[in-house]
Amino acid sequence: MQWRALVLGLVLLRLGLHGVLWLVFGLGPSMGFYQRFPLSFGFQRLRSPDGPASPTSGPVGRPGGLSGPSWLQPPGTGAAQSPRKAPRRPGPGVCGPAHWGYVLGGRGRGPDEYEKRYSGAFPPQLRAQMRDLARGMFVFGYDNYMAHAFPQDELNPIHCRGRGPDRGDPSNLNINDVLGNYSLTLVDALDTLAIMGNSSEFQKAVKLVINTVSFDKDSTVQVFEATIRVLGSLLSAHRIITDSKQPFGDMTIKDYDNELLYMAHDLAVRLLPAFENTKTGIPYPRVNLKTGVPPDTNNETCTAGAGSLLVEFGILSRLLGDSTFEWVARRAVKALWNLRSNDTGLLGNVVNIQTGHWVGKQSGLGAGLDSFYEYLLKSYILFGEKEDLEMFNAAYQSIQNYLRRGREACNEGEGDPPLYVNVNMFSGQLMNTWIDSLQAFFPGLQVLIGDVEDAICLHAFYYAIWKRYGALPERYNWQLQAPDVLFYPLRPELVESTYLLYQATKNPFYLHVGMDILQSLEKYTKVKCGYATLHHVIDKSTEDRMESFFLSETCKYLYLLFDEDNPVHKSGTRYMFTTEGHIVSVDEHLRELPWKEFFSEEGGQDQGGRSVHRPKPHELKVINSSSNCNRVPDERRYSLPLKSIYMRQIDQMVGLI
C-alpha cells in the first residue's frame, strides 16, 4: 500500500506544480479543456493584448464601472463617439491592437496561434471539399423540393411535403405575403442552377416555369416579396438565356421566345394597382394578383418594402422600352426621400402612404430599411442615374453621423468598437439596444463603396454572435447579452457579407468563416428532406419551413465563396447581385434612357421632339397597355489590397474561435 500512496503523492505533487505554473506564468500543459467565455457586449473597455484594461472599466452597476457601453451614449459625447464628418475610406496601414474578443468576452489569439491557423493559404483540397458541400446542400434542398413540394411554393423539409398560401387564415402574413401559389422556390432558384453550371437542370427548370407557372391567381401577396423573389429571378434567368456573352455555359433554351420576359411583364402589370390611388406615390404594401388592391388593405408600409423596387422595375422598363415600371418605382423612392428628417437626414421604418406621416420613427439598418439603402447604390451602378448616387451618399452620411456609435476607427483610439444602432429618425437618440440579423448585410454594402475597414469590423461583430450560437438569432440585444427573438430562418445576409469581404481582401480568414457557417447549417438545420428553420438558436429546435431564399441566396453565396474559378469571378465588374441574390449583368444598354424627360415634374420632349408629360396614377394602366413586349434588346470586382495583419486582428476581435 505504501507504493500506491507514494505514486499518488507524486501525481498530486506534479499536478499541483503544473497548476501553480499555469496560474502564475500560464506555462502549464493543456488539460484538454476548452473554456467558453460568455459574450459581454460593451460592458467593459476594450483591452489590448499589450496591456491591462482601463482602470475605469467594468460592468454596468459595479464600482468604478462605466454607466454603460459607449454605444448607449449619443453621438458627440466625447471625442471617441463624435460623428464622422464624412464616410471614411480605408487607407494604407494596419489595424490597431483593440479587439472584439475582449468586448465579446472572448480571448484574443497571439501571433503564433494566428500563424498556425491562418497564415497558410486555405488548402485547395479543403476549399474544393467546401465547394462541393455547398453544392450538395443546394442539390439536397432543391431535389427534395422538386420531389415532395413542387408545384407548391415551399418545402416543409421535416414532413417532406409542400406548402402554399394559407387560405384558411388570410391574416397569416408571414406565409401569405410570400407564397403566391406560383412555384416560388423553383422560380427563385433558377439563376443558382446557372451559376453552379448545371445547364441541363437550368433548361429543365425554365421549361417547367414557362409551362406550369401562372400569375392569374387569387393570391394577395406583398409587392416587395413578389418583386425581389419572382420578378427579379425571371429577369435574371431571361438575361442568362438571351445573353450570348454570358459565361456559365450553354444555357440556351430551344425555341425560346422571351417567355420569361413576358411572364415578368405580366406579373409587374398585376403589381401596378398598388401604385394607384395613393396620395404620396408610395405604393400599397399588398395586392391581389387577380383583383388588385384589397378593399380592407393597410395604408401603412415599411420603407424598404416601398423603396426597394427600382432595380427590378428599372431593368424591366429598360428591356421593354416602357418607362411605366421604372417611373412608379422611382416616384416611390423620391416620395420617401422627401419625407426624411430635415434635422438628421434619416428616414423612419413605417409610413402612411396617404398622409406621408411616419408611423414608425425608428431609423436603423435592419428590417424595414435595409434594402432601401442597398438599392440606392445598386440602382446607380446599374442605371448610372446621378441622383441615385447623390441620395445614397447623403443617406450614408446620415448613417455615419447618427447610427454609428463607438470610436472613429475600428481598432484604434478610446472607447468601444463601432456599432450601428437604432435611433429616432428626428432626434438621433437611441431607441432600443438590439440589432437584427438583416443588418448583417451592411458590411457587404460597405465593400461596394470601398469602406472595407469598417466592413471588416462590423462583420466580425455578427460573426462573433454566430460563433456563439451556430446561427444568427433574428434579434440580439447587445445590452442584455442575449437574443430577443430566437429563431433563424436560414438567412443569407452574413454569408453575403462574408463572400463580398473575401472578394475584397482575398484573405483566407473569410473561407474559415464560410466553413464555420456551412458546418453549422449541416449540423443544426439539416433534416430528412431539406434544411429547416431554427426555431430556437440555443436549444436548436427546428420549424418545418425552408424559405426560398435559402436556395437563391444562402447556398449561392456559400458556393461562390469557395468556387474560385467560377465564371462570375472571371468577368471583372460585369455582374451584380440583387437584394434576393439574383445575378444581373451591368452593361451599357441598361444605362440608356430614351425617356429621360419623362421623369421630370412638368414633362418635356422625347427624342423625336414630341411633347411628353408626367403620367398620373389613373393613367398608369393605359400607358402600360401600349407596352411593346417585342422590343427586347438583345459588381464591381472588389480587389482592394489588405494586409494579412488585418485578419490577425479580426481573429483576435472575434475571440471565440
C-alpha positions as CSV (number, residue, x, y, z in Angstrom):
1,M,0.0,0.0,0.0
2,Q,2.9,2.3,0.7
3,W,4.0,2.3,-3.0
4,R,0.5,3.2,-4.0
5,A,0.5,6.1,-1.6
6,L,3.9,7.2,-2.9
7,V,2.7,7.2,-6.6
8,L,-0.5,9.1,-5.7
9,G,1.6,11.6,-3.8
10,L,3.9,12.2,-6.8
11,V,1.0,12.6,-9.1
12,L,-0.7,15.1,-6.9
13,L,2.6,17.0,-6.5
14,R,3.1,17.1,-10.2
15,L,-0.5,18.3,-10.8
16,G,0.0,20.9,-8.1
17,L,3.2,22.2,-9.7
18,H,1.5,22.4,-13.1
19,G,-1.3,24.3,-11.5
20,V,1.0,26.8,-9.9
21,L,2.9,27.3,-13.2
22,W,-0.4,27.7,-15.1
23,L,-1.8,30.3,-12.7
24,V,1.4,32.3,-12.3
25,F,3.0,32.1,-15.7
26,G,0.5,30.5,-18.0
27,L,3.1,27.7,-18.7
28,G,1.1,24.7,-17.6
29,P,0.2,21.9,-20.1
30,S,-3.1,21.8,-21.7
31,M,-5.5,19.7,-19.6
32,G,-7.7,19.1,-22.6
33,F,-10.4,21.6,-21.6
34,Y,-11.9,24.3,-23.8
35,Q,-13.2,27.2,-21.8
36,R,-16.1,29.1,-23.3
37,F,-16.4,32.7,-22.2
38,P,-19.8,34.5,-22.3
39,L,-20.4,37.4,-24.6
40,S,-20.1,40.7,-22.9
41,F,-21.1,43.4,-25.5
42,G,-19.6,46.6,-24.5
43,F,-19.8,46.5,-20.7
44,Q,-16.0,46.9,-20.3
45,R,-13.5,49.0,-22.0
46,L,-11.5,47.2,-24.7
47,R,-8.2,45.7,-23.5
48,S,-5.4,45.1,-25.8
49,P,-3.1,42.1,-25.7
50,D,-0.4,44.5,-24.9
51,G,-1.8,45.9,-21.7
52,P,-4.4,45.7,-19.0
53,A,-7.9,47.1,-19.1
54,S,-8.5,50.7,-18.3
55,P,-8.8,51.4,-14.5
56,T,-12.2,52.8,-15.0
57,S,-13.5,49.8,-16.9
58,G,-16.0,47.4,-15.5
59,P,-19.5,46.1,-16.0
60,V,-22.5,48.4,-15.6
61,G,-23.5,48.9,-12.0
62,R,-20.2,47.9,-10.5
63,P,-18.0,50.3,-8.5
64,G,-15.6,52.0,-10.9
65,G,-17.6,50.8,-13.9
66,L,-19.0,52.7,-16.8
67,S,-22.5,53.9,-16.8
68,G,-22.9,51.8,-19.9
69,P,-21.2,51.0,-23.2
70,S,-20.3,53.9,-25.3
71,W,-22.9,52.7,-27.8
72,L,-25.6,53.9,-25.3
73,Q,-24.2,57.4,-25.5
74,P,-25.5,59.8,-28.1
75,P,-23.0,60.9,-30.8
76,G,-20.9,63.8,-29.8
77,T,-20.5,62.9,-26.1
78,G,-16.7,62.8,-26.3
79,A,-14.1,62.6,-29.0
80,A,-14.3,58.8,-29.3
81,Q,-18.0,58.9,-30.1
82,S,-18.2,62.0,-32.2
83,P,-20.0,61.6,-35.5
84,R,-17.8,61.2,-38.6
85,K,-17.8,64.2,-40.8
86,A,-17.7,62.1,-44.0
87,P,-17.7,58.5,-44.9
88,R,-14.3,57.2,-44.1
89,R,-12.4,55.2,-46.7
90,P,-9.7,52.6,-45.9
91,G,-6.2,53.8,-46.3
92,P,-2.9,52.0,-46.0
93,G,-1.7,50.7,-42.7
94,V,-2.8,48.1,-40.2
95,C,-5.4,47.8,-37.6
96,G,-4.6,48.7,-34.0
97,P,-4.4,46.5,-31.0
98,A,-8.0,46.5,-29.8
99,H,-10.2,43.5,-30.4
100,W,-13.8,42.5,-30.4
101,G,-12.8,39.4,-28.5
102,Y,-12.5,41.3,-25.3
103,V,-15.7,43.2,-25.8
104,L,-17.4,39.9,-26.5
105,G,-15.9,38.3,-23.5
106,G,-13.6,36.1,-25.6
107,R,-9.8,35.7,-25.7
108,G,-7.5,37.1,-28.3
109,R,-5.1,34.8,-30.0
110,G,-1.5,35.6,-30.2
111,P,0.6,35.8,-33.4
112,D,1.7,32.2,-33.1
113,E,-1.9,30.9,-32.9
114,Y,-2.8,33.1,-35.9
115,E,0.1,31.9,-38.0
116,K,-0.7,28.3,-37.1
117,R,-4.3,28.6,-38.3
118,Y,-4.5,31.3,-41.0
119,S,-1.0,32.2,-42.4
120,G,-1.0,29.5,-45.0
121,A,-3.5,29.5,-47.8
122,F,-6.8,27.7,-47.3
123,P,-5.7,24.3,-48.7
124,P,-7.1,23.7,-52.2
125,Q,-8.4,20.3,-51.2
126,L,-10.3,21.7,-48.3
127,R,-11.6,24.5,-50.5
128,A,-12.9,22.0,-53.1
129,Q,-14.5,20.0,-50.3
130,M,-16.3,23.0,-49.0
131,R,-17.4,24.0,-52.5
132,D,-18.8,20.5,-53.1
133,L,-20.5,20.6,-49.7
134,A,-22.2,23.9,-50.6
135,R,-23.3,22.5,-53.9
136,G,-24.5,19.4,-52.2
137,M,-26.5,21.5,-49.8
138,F,-28.3,23.2,-52.6
139,V,-28.9,20.0,-54.5
140,F,-30.3,18.3,-51.4
141,G,-32.8,21.1,-50.8
142,Y,-33.6,21.6,-54.5
143,D,-34.1,17.9,-55.3
144,N,-36.3,17.4,-52.2
145,Y,-38.4,20.4,-53.1
146,M,-38.9,19.0,-56.6
147,A,-39.7,15.6,-55.3
148,H,-42.0,16.5,-52.4
149,A,-43.3,20.1,-52.9
150,F,-43.4,21.2,-56.5
151,P,-45.6,22.9,-57.8
152,Q,-46.3,24.4,-54.4
153,D,-44.3,27.4,-53.2
154,E,-42.1,26.0,-50.5
155,L,-40.9,22.7,-49.0
156,N,-41.7,21.6,-45.5
157,P,-38.5,19.7,-45.0
158,I,-39.4,17.8,-41.8
159,H,-42.6,16.3,-43.0
160,C,-41.5,16.1,-46.7
161,R,-44.4,17.9,-48.2
162,G,-45.2,21.2,-49.9
163,R,-46.6,24.5,-48.6
164,G,-48.7,27.1,-50.3
165,P,-50.7,30.2,-49.2
166,D,-52.7,29.9,-46.0
167,R,-56.2,30.1,-47.5
168,G,-57.8,29.4,-44.1
169,D,-56.2,32.4,-42.4
170,P,-55.7,35.5,-44.7
171,S,-54.2,37.3,-41.7
172,N,-51.2,34.9,-41.7
173,L,-49.0,37.4,-43.4
174,N,-45.8,35.5,-42.5
175,I,-46.9,33.0,-45.1
176,N,-49.3,34.8,-47.4
177,D,-47.0,37.8,-48.1
178,V,-44.5,35.5,-49.7
179,L,-46.4,32.5,-51.1
180,G,-48.5,33.3,-54.1
181,N,-49.2,29.8,-55.5
182,Y,-46.6,30.2,-58.2
183,S,-43.9,27.6,-57.5
184,L,-41.9,30.2,-55.7
185,T,-38.9,28.0,-54.7
186,L,-38.4,26.8,-58.3
187,V,-38.6,30.3,-59.7
188,D,-36.3,31.8,-57.1
189,A,-33.6,29.2,-57.7
190,L,-33.2,29.5,-61.5
191,D,-30.0,31.5,-61.6
192,T,-28.4,29.5,-58.9
193,L,-28.6,26.5,-61.2
194,A,-26.9,28.5,-63.9
195,I,-24.1,29.8,-61.6
196,M,-23.4,26.3,-60.5
197,G,-23.1,25.3,-64.1
198,N,-26.0,22.9,-64.2
199,S,-27.2,23.7,-67.7
200,S,-29.4,20.6,-68.1
201,E,-31.4,21.3,-64.9
202,F,-31.5,25.0,-65.6
203,Q,-33.1,24.3,-69.0
204,K,-35.5,21.8,-67.5
205,A,-36.5,24.2,-64.7
206,V,-37.0,27.1,-67.1
207,K,-39.3,25.0,-69.3
208,L,-41.2,23.9,-66.2
209,V,-41.7,27.6,-65.2
210,I,-42.9,28.5,-68.7
211,N,-45.3,25.6,-68.9
212,T,-46.7,25.5,-65.4
213,V,-46.4,28.9,-63.6
214,S,-49.2,31.4,-63.9
215,F,-49.8,34.7,-62.1
216,D,-53.6,34.7,-62.7
217,K,-54.2,33.7,-59.1
218,D,-56.5,34.8,-56.4
219,S,-53.4,35.4,-54.1
220,T,-52.8,38.5,-52.1
221,V,-49.0,39.0,-51.9
222,Q,-46.6,41.6,-50.7
223,V,-45.4,43.8,-53.6
224,F,-41.9,43.8,-52.3
225,E,-41.6,40.0,-51.9
226,A,-43.1,39.2,-55.3
227,T,-40.8,41.8,-56.9
228,I,-37.5,40.6,-55.4
229,R,-38.1,36.9,-55.4
230,V,-40.2,36.3,-58.6
231,L,-39.8,39.3,-60.9
232,G,-36.1,39.6,-60.2
233,S,-35.5,35.9,-60.8
234,L,-37.4,35.8,-64.1
235,L,-35.4,38.8,-65.4
236,S,-32.1,37.3,-64.3
237,A,-32.9,34.0,-66.0
238,H,-34.1,35.7,-69.1
239,R,-30.8,37.6,-69.4
240,I,-28.8,34.5,-68.9
241,I,-30.7,32.7,-71.7
242,T,-30.5,35.6,-74.2
243,D,-27.0,37.0,-73.5
244,S,-24.7,35.4,-75.9
245,K,-21.7,36.6,-73.9
246,Q,-22.8,35.0,-70.6
247,P,-20.0,32.8,-69.2
248,F,-22.0,30.0,-67.5
249,G,-22.1,27.5,-70.4
250,D,-24.8,26.5,-72.8
251,M,-28.0,27.9,-71.1
252,T,-29.9,28.4,-74.3
253,I,-33.5,27.1,-74.5
254,K,-34.7,25.7,-77.7
255,D,-37.3,27.8,-79.4
256,Y,-37.2,30.3,-76.5
257,D,-39.3,33.3,-77.4
258,N,-38.8,35.7,-74.5
259,E,-41.4,33.8,-72.4
260,L,-39.7,34.7,-69.1
261,L,-39.8,38.4,-70.0
262,Y,-43.5,38.1,-70.9
263,M,-44.1,36.5,-67.6
264,A,-42.2,39.2,-65.8
265,H,-44.2,41.8,-67.6
266,D,-47.5,40.0,-66.7
267,L,-46.5,39.9,-63.0
268,A,-45.4,43.6,-63.0
269,V,-48.8,44.7,-64.5
270,R,-50.6,42.8,-61.7
271,L,-48.5,44.7,-59.2
272,L,-49.2,48.1,-60.7
273,P,-52.5,48.7,-58.9
274,A,-50.5,49.1,-55.7
275,F,-49.2,52.4,-57.1
276,E,-52.7,53.8,-57.9
277,N,-54.9,55.9,-55.6
278,T,-52.0,56.7,-53.3
279,K,-51.7,60.4,-52.5
280,T,-47.9,60.2,-51.8
281,G,-46.9,57.9,-54.7
282,I,-45.8,55.4,-52.2
283,P,-47.4,52.0,-53.1
284,Y,-49.7,49.9,-51.0
285,P,-47.9,47.0,-49.4
286,R,-50.1,44.2,-50.8
287,V,-52.0,43.5,-54.0
288,N,-54.3,40.6,-55.1
289,L,-52.9,39.3,-58.4
290,K,-56.3,38.9,-59.8
291,T,-58.4,41.7,-58.4
292,G,-55.9,44.5,-57.4
293,V,-55.6,46.2,-54.0
294,P,-57.9,44.6,-51.4
295,P,-60.6,46.9,-50.1
296,D,-59.5,46.4,-46.5
297,T,-55.9,46.9,-47.2
298,N,-53.5,48.6,-44.8
299,N,-52.3,52.2,-45.6
300,E,-49.1,51.6,-43.8
301,T,-45.9,50.2,-45.4
302,C,-42.3,49.9,-44.5
303,T,-39.6,52.0,-46.2
304,A,-37.7,49.0,-47.6
305,G,-40.8,47.4,-48.9
306,A,-41.9,50.5,-50.8
307,G,-38.5,51.8,-51.7
308,S,-36.7,48.7,-52.9
309,L,-38.4,48.1,-56.2
310,L,-36.3,50.2,-58.5
311,V,-33.7,47.6,-59.6
312,E,-36.2,45.0,-60.9
313,F,-38.7,47.6,-62.2
314,G,-36.0,49.6,-63.8
315,I,-34.5,46.5,-65.6
316,L,-38.0,45.6,-66.8
317,S,-38.6,49.1,-68.2
318,R,-35.3,49.2,-70.0
319,L,-35.7,45.8,-71.5
320,L,-39.2,46.6,-72.7
321,G,-38.7,50.2,-73.7
322,D,-41.7,51.1,-71.4
323,S,-41.0,53.7,-68.8
324,T,-44.0,53.0,-66.6
325,F,-42.5,50.5,-64.3
326,E,-39.3,52.4,-63.5
327,W,-41.3,55.6,-63.2
328,V,-43.6,54.3,-60.5
329,A,-40.7,52.7,-58.6
330,R,-38.6,55.9,-58.8
331,R,-41.5,58.1,-57.8
332,A,-41.9,55.9,-54.6
333,V,-38.2,56.3,-53.8
334,K,-38.3,60.1,-54.3
335,A,-41.5,60.3,-52.2
336,L,-39.8,58.5,-49.3
337,W,-36.7,60.5,-49.7
338,N,-38.6,63.8,-49.5
339,L,-40.1,62.7,-46.2
340,R,-36.7,62.3,-44.4
341,S,-36.0,64.4,-41.3
342,N,-34.8,67.9,-42.1
343,D,-32.6,67.7,-39.0
344,T,-30.9,64.3,-39.3
345,G,-31.5,63.3,-42.9
346,L,-32.8,60.0,-41.6
347,L,-35.9,58.0,-42.6
348,G,-38.3,56.1,-40.4
349,N,-39.2,52.4,-40.9
350,V,-43.0,52.6,-41.3
351,V,-45.0,55.3,-43.2
352,N,-48.6,56.1,-44.0
353,I,-48.9,56.1,-47.8
354,Q,-51.8,58.5,-47.9
355,T,-50.7,61.1,-45.3
356,G,-46.9,60.7,-45.5
357,H,-46.9,60.6,-41.7
358,W,-44.2,58.4,-40.1
359,V,-45.9,55.7,-38.1
360,G,-42.6,54.0,-37.2
361,K,-39.9,56.5,-36.3
362,Q,-37.1,54.0,-35.8
363,S,-34.1,54.5,-38.1
364,G,-31.6,51.7,-38.4
365,L,-30.0,49.3,-40.9
366,G,-32.2,46.2,-40.4
367,A,-35.8,45.2,-41.1
368,G,-37.9,48.0,-42.7
369,L,-35.0,50.0,-44.0
370,D,-32.1,47.7,-45.1
371,S,-32.7,47.2,-48.9
372,F,-33.8,50.9,-49.3
373,Y,-30.2,51.9,-48.8
374,E,-28.9,49.0,-50.8
375,Y,-31.0,49.8,-53.9
376,L,-30.0,53.5,-53.9
377,L,-26.4,52.4,-54.6
378,K,-27.2,49.4,-56.8
379,S,-29.6,51.4,-58.9
380,Y,-26.8,53.8,-59.6
381,I,-24.4,51.0,-60.5
382,L,-26.9,49.6,-63.0
383,F,-28.5,52.7,-64.5
384,G,-26.0,55.4,-63.9
385,E,-28.5,57.9,-62.7
386,K,-26.6,60.6,-60.7
387,E,-29.4,61.3,-58.3
388,D,-29.4,57.8,-57.0
389,L,-25.8,58.1,-56.0
390,E,-26.4,61.5,-54.5
391,M,-29.2,60.1,-52.4
392,F,-27.1,57.2,-51.3
393,N,-24.1,59.4,-50.3
394,A,-26.4,61.6,-48.3
395,A,-28.0,58.6,-46.6
396,Y,-24.7,57.1,-45.8
397,Q,-23.5,60.4,-44.3
398,S,-26.5,60.5,-42.0
399,I,-26.0,56.8,-41.1
400,Q,-22.4,57.6,-40.1
401,N,-23.4,60.7,-38.1
402,Y,-26.3,59.3,-36.2
403,L,-26.4,55.5,-36.3
404,R,-22.7,54.7,-35.9
405,R,-21.6,54.6,-32.3
406,G,-18.2,53.9,-30.8
407,R,-14.8,55.2,-31.7
408,E,-13.8,56.7,-35.0
409,A,-11.6,53.8,-36.1
410,C,-12.3,50.2,-36.0
411,N,-9.2,49.2,-34.0
412,E,-7.7,52.5,-32.8
413,G,-8.5,55.0,-30.1
414,E,-10.5,55.0,-26.9
415,G,-14.0,53.7,-26.5
416,D,-15.8,50.7,-27.8
417,P,-15.5,49.4,-31.4
418,P,-18.1,50.9,-33.8
419,L,-21.6,49.6,-33.9
420,Y,-24.7,50.8,-35.8
421,V,-27.7,51.2,-33.5
422,N,-31.4,52.0,-33.9
423,V,-32.3,55.6,-33.3
424,N,-35.2,58.1,-33.5
425,M,-35.2,59.5,-37.0
426,F,-35.9,63.0,-35.8
427,S,-33.6,63.3,-32.8
428,G,-30.9,60.7,-33.4
429,Q,-31.5,59.4,-29.9
430,L,-31.1,55.7,-29.1
431,M,-34.5,53.8,-29.3
432,N,-33.5,50.3,-28.2
433,T,-30.5,48.1,-27.6
434,W,-31.0,45.4,-30.2
435,I,-29.8,44.6,-33.7
436,D,-31.5,42.2,-36.1
437,S,-29.9,39.6,-38.4
438,L,-30.9,41.5,-41.5
439,Q,-28.3,44.2,-40.5
440,A,-25.5,41.7,-41.3
441,F,-25.9,42.7,-45.0
442,F,-24.4,46.1,-44.3
443,P,-20.7,45.1,-44.3
444,G,-21.3,43.8,-47.9
445,L,-22.7,47.1,-48.9
446,Q,-19.8,48.9,-47.4
447,V,-17.5,46.7,-49.5
448,L,-19.3,48.0,-52.6
449,I,-18.4,51.6,-51.8
450,G,-14.8,50.8,-50.6
451,D,-15.3,51.3,-46.8
452,V,-13.6,48.0,-46.3
453,E,-12.1,48.7,-42.9
454,D,-15.4,49.5,-41.3
455,A,-16.9,46.5,-43.1
456,I,-14.3,44.2,-41.6
457,C,-15.0,45.4,-38.1
458,L,-18.8,45.2,-38.3
459,H,-18.7,41.8,-40.0
460,A,-16.6,40.5,-37.0
461,F,-19.4,41.6,-34.7
462,Y,-22.0,39.4,-36.4
463,Y,-19.6,36.5,-36.8
464,A,-18.9,36.6,-33.1
465,I,-22.6,36.1,-32.4
466,W,-22.7,33.3,-35.0
467,K,-19.8,31.6,-33.3
468,R,-21.6,31.6,-30.0
469,Y,-24.9,30.2,-31.3
470,G,-24.1,28.4,-34.5
471,A,-26.6,30.8,-36.1
472,L,-27.7,34.4,-36.1
473,P,-30.8,35.0,-33.8
474,E,-33.4,37.1,-35.6
475,R,-32.8,39.8,-33.0
476,Y,-30.0,40.2,-30.5
477,N,-29.9,42.6,-27.5
478,W,-26.4,43.8,-27.2
479,Q,-27.0,45.3,-23.7
480,L,-28.7,42.2,-22.2
481,Q,-26.2,39.9,-24.0
482,A,-29.0,37.6,-25.1
483,P,-31.3,37.1,-28.1
484,D,-34.6,38.9,-28.0
485,V,-36.0,36.8,-30.9
486,L,-34.6,33.3,-31.0
487,F,-35.3,31.9,-34.5
488,Y,-33.0,31.7,-37.5
489,P,-34.8,31.1,-40.9
490,L,-31.6,30.2,-42.8
491,R,-31.0,33.9,-43.7
492,P,-28.1,34.7,-46.1
493,E,-27.0,38.2,-45.0
494,L,-23.9,37.2,-43.1
495,V,-22.9,34.8,-45.8
496,E,-23.3,37.5,-48.4
497,S,-21.1,39.9,-46.5
498,T,-18.5,37.1,-45.9
499,Y,-18.4,36.4,-49.7
500,L,-18.0,40.1,-50.6
501,L,-15.3,40.7,-48.0
502,Y,-13.4,37.7,-49.3
503,Q,-13.6,39.1,-52.8
504,A,-12.3,42.4,-51.4
505,T,-9.5,41.0,-49.3
506,K,-8.7,37.5,-50.6
507,N,-7.9,36.7,-47.1
508,P,-8.4,33.0,-46.1
509,F,-10.0,34.1,-42.8
510,Y,-13.3,34.5,-44.6
511,L,-13.0,31.0,-46.0
512,H,-12.8,29.8,-42.4
513,V,-15.9,31.9,-41.6
514,G,-17.7,30.3,-44.6
515,M,-16.7,26.8,-43.4
516,D,-18.0,27.5,-39.9
517,I,-21.3,28.6,-41.4
518,L,-21.5,25.6,-43.7
519,Q,-20.8,23.2,-40.9
520,S,-23.3,24.8,-38.6
521,L,-26.0,24.6,-41.2
522,E,-25.2,20.9,-41.8
523,K,-25.1,20.1,-38.1
524,Y,-28.2,22.0,-36.8
525,T,-30.6,22.6,-39.7
526,K,-30.4,19.5,-42.0
527,V,-33.4,17.3,-41.6
528,K,-35.0,14.4,-43.5
529,C,-35.9,16.3,-46.7
530,G,-34.0,19.6,-46.7
531,Y,-32.9,22.3,-44.3
532,A,-35.2,23.6,-41.6
533,T,-35.6,26.9,-39.9
534,L,-34.1,27.0,-36.4
535,H,-36.9,27.8,-34.0
536,H,-34.5,28.4,-31.1
537,V,-30.9,29.1,-31.7
538,I,-29.9,27.9,-28.2
539,D,-31.7,24.6,-27.9
540,K,-31.6,24.1,-31.8
541,S,-35.2,23.1,-32.1
542,T,-36.5,23.4,-35.7
543,E,-39.5,24.6,-37.6
544,D,-40.9,22.9,-40.7
545,R,-40.1,25.5,-43.2
546,M,-37.3,26.1,-45.8
547,E,-37.7,29.6,-47.3
548,S,-36.9,30.1,-50.9
549,F,-34.0,32.4,-50.2
550,F,-32.1,29.5,-48.8
551,L,-31.6,28.2,-52.3
552,S,-31.5,31.5,-54.1
553,E,-29.0,33.2,-51.7
554,T,-27.6,31.3,-48.8
555,C,-26.4,28.3,-50.9
556,K,-25.4,30.5,-53.8
557,Y,-23.1,32.8,-51.8
558,L,-21.5,29.8,-49.9
559,Y,-20.8,28.1,-53.3
560,L,-19.3,31.2,-54.8
561,L,-17.2,31.8,-51.7
562,F,-15.4,28.5,-52.3
563,D,-15.6,28.3,-56.1
564,E,-12.6,30.5,-57.0
565,D,-12.8,29.6,-60.7
566,N,-16.5,30.4,-61.1
567,P,-17.1,32.5,-64.3
568,V,-18.6,35.2,-62.1
569,H,-15.1,35.8,-60.7
570,K,-13.5,36.0,-64.1
571,S,-15.9,38.5,-65.5
572,G,-14.5,41.6,-63.9
573,T,-17.1,44.1,-63.0
574,R,-19.8,42.7,-65.3
575,Y,-22.2,41.3,-62.7
576,M,-24.1,42.5,-59.6
577,F,-26.5,40.8,-57.3
578,T,-30.0,42.0,-56.4
579,T,-31.2,42.0,-52.8
580,E,-32.5,38.5,-53.3
581,G,-29.2,37.3,-54.7
582,H,-30.2,37.2,-58.4
583,I,-27.4,37.9,-60.7
584,V,-27.8,40.7,-63.2
585,S,-25.3,42.0,-65.8
586,V,-24.0,45.5,-65.6
587,D,-23.9,46.7,-69.2
588,E,-24.3,49.9,-71.2
589,H,-27.7,49.0,-72.5
590,L,-29.2,49.3,-69.1
591,R,-27.8,52.9,-68.9
592,E,-29.8,54.0,-71.9
593,L,-32.8,56.1,-71.0
594,P,-34.6,57.4,-74.1
595,W,-37.5,58.8,-72.0
596,K,-35.2,61.0,-69.8
597,E,-37.7,63.9,-69.8
598,F,-40.5,61.5,-68.8
599,F,-39.3,61.7,-65.2
600,S,-39.4,65.5,-64.9
601,E,-42.2,67.1,-63.0
602,E,-43.5,69.2,-65.9
603,G,-42.6,66.8,-68.7
604,G,-40.6,67.7,-71.8
605,Q,-39.9,66.4,-75.3
606,D,-38.9,63.0,-76.4
607,Q,-36.2,62.2,-78.9
608,G,-38.5,63.0,-81.8
609,G,-39.4,66.4,-80.4
610,R,-42.9,65.3,-79.4
611,S,-44.3,66.6,-76.1
612,V,-44.4,64.1,-73.2
613,H,-45.8,64.6,-69.7
614,R,-45.6,63.0,-66.3
615,P,-48.2,60.2,-66.0
616,K,-50.8,60.4,-63.3
617,P,-51.9,57.4,-61.2
618,H,-55.1,56.9,-63.1
619,E,-53.2,56.8,-66.4
620,L,-50.8,54.0,-65.4
621,K,-52.9,51.2,-66.9
622,V,-53.4,53.0,-70.1
623,I,-49.7,53.7,-70.5
624,N,-48.9,50.1,-69.7
625,S,-51.3,48.8,-72.3
626,S,-49.2,50.2,-75.1
627,S,-46.1,48.4,-73.8
628,N,-44.1,46.8,-76.6
629,C,-43.0,43.4,-75.3
630,N,-41.4,42.6,-78.6
631,R,-38.7,45.2,-78.1
632,V,-36.3,43.1,-76.2
633,P,-32.7,44.2,-76.9
634,D,-30.6,41.5,-77.2
635,E,-20.1,44.4,-59.1
636,R,-17.9,45.5,-59.2
637,R,-14.9,43.4,-58.6
638,Y,-13.6,44.0,-55.1
639,S,-9.9,43.6,-55.4
640,L,-8.8,46.2,-52.8
641,P,-5.5,45.2,-51.2
642,L,-5.5,44.4,-47.5
643,K,-2.5,43.3,-45.4
644,S,-2.8,40.0,-43.7
645,I,-2.3,41.6,-40.3
646,Y,-5.9,42.9,-40.7
647,M,-7.2,39.4,-40.3
648,R,-5.0,38.5,-37.4
649,Q,-6.7,41.4,-35.6
650,I,-10.1,40.2,-36.7
651,D,-9.3,36.7,-35.4
652,Q,-8.5,38.3,-32.1
653,M,-11.5,40.5,-32.2
654,V,-13.8,37.6,-32.7
655,G,-12.0,35.8,-29.9
656,L,-14.4,32.9,-29.9
657,I,-12.7,30.7,-32.4
